[in-house]
Amino acid sequence: MSLAWRRQVRNLAGRLGVASRAAPSVVQTRLFSQGSTTRILRSDVPDIIYHFAVEEYLMNVAKLHGPLMYLWRPQPVVTIGRHQNPWKECILSQLESDGVALVRRRSGGGAVFQDPGCSVFTFISPSGAFNIDRNLDIIIGALGRLGIEAEKKGRNDLTFEGKKISGSAFKHAPDRGVSLHHGTLLVDTDMMALQRYLTPDKRKLQAKGIASVGARVMNLRERFSSLDHDAICDALITEFREKENAQGVAIEDLTETSTLAREPEFEAVRNELGSKEWRLGKTPEFSHRLETRIDGVAVFDVQMKVVGGIIDEVTIFSDALFPDVVDEAMRVLAKTPYGRTGIGDALKTLRPRFASEEGPLRTLDAFSDWMFANVED
């Protein structure tokens, strides 16, 4: 951690200025308190980049001593995973024509359209206490309070009557010992936008046996006509408080005028996430390309520039839920001899890095096995 970040951590507790929906005078300095435990945050800011910057700021600055839940919803936007190719995932010309933003997440996962009809939850906690199933149980429990019997499906989805109503993505910060899980709940989102703006990978459609991106999702309003964002948030807060034994925890309100939003480090993150360079990335020239969909793991599109038998550049586009695996794979493959031996040996060096994490290790092993089987010597 840099000196600037350490200084920021020391000084933030007395300078944050967070308002509370429940008791404004009580939580003015709670967000980065050294003794803080369970936390509940909520925001009505429409800019999704603001919320992504809040998430990153919490992971990189806050000293979390317990679970935190943050509830929000954005204006119309398409978000893509950290390693996705926007030219393949989205119809960029239609986004521009309709004035819909394109934003790249730090977390993994696939392309998603979001609007005010889409409620968003974020869980952040110390990695030792991080539990995806527990988080999803909170969502399922909250929906149950509203009479909605949701079920877990696949690696990160929730369904109702066989159709997807929620998807999630994840991010881990091993150096900080903090993990994040954020996801969506489809309440009354514009379903036609999914077809206007997104071009899902054909391998996914074939594997799932569906005809279009809109065929496998539904709005909860279709069955629960009075449901809205406030009802979802109230149920989530009630369920979170019960599951975490945190009945007395106040709800903290984040706004554009919160001190956090004016901090230089927060502004730097927000500006970076909004930059064209981050949002669109780059697609390198390549001489070798491998593509696949590994069932239950991810889609991988590996593009390599090989010069003199050495991998000079490599870019991996993927909707993998564990983007750190993709980052590390690109790092070790660069400047590696092209071929089964060189690539296999390079990827094996990553196993100790992810040995204690079941999801990331499974992703790494599946990717390594596929690369080894398909690279030509």
Disulfide bonds with the S-S distance in Angstrom:
none
